[in-house]
Amino acid sequence: MEWVLPDPYVIDIHVERASIDAYGHVNNSEYLRWVEQISWAHSEALGLCIERYRELDRAMAVHRHELDYLAPAFAGDELALATWIVGCDGRFTLTRRFQLKRREDGKTLLNARTRFACIALSSGRPKRLPDEYQKIYGAVLVKETS
């Protein structure tokens, strides 16, 4: 499958009937749920699970979501959702990019971007990214071309 950026982290999604809304296609809230799901899965694959976040008293909290819905998905569709880390300022913020495609025809259904801010779990206040986060997330940083 061709992606907008190289070397994505990808998860497969089978669209269940429960994801369908009154209009007969996937409800927009499902796309956001999938974005959150892949964000956690990618972080865990990199070695940063919730337990490690708690040990370091740091979390990457959503500051802003941007979701561009390009085409609908339907019950039974087989999808592939990709993510990349495209920004890490080394201080407080991290940015992920996402692309959702239907496997059958390769059509992009969604492009999205999420900006995260580093916070202390104990207080909810902004805190610097731990060196470990900078090292791990920085190692997979992808330069955007578009």
Buried (B, 14 or more C-beta within 10 A) or exposed (E): EEBBBEEBBBBEBEBEEEBBEEEEBBBEEBBBEBBEEBBEBBBEEBEBEEEBBEEBEBBBEBBEBEBEBEEBBEBEBEBBBBBBBBBBEEEBBBBBBBBBBBBEEEEBBBBBBBBBBBBBBEEEEBBEBBEBBBEBBBEBEBEEEE
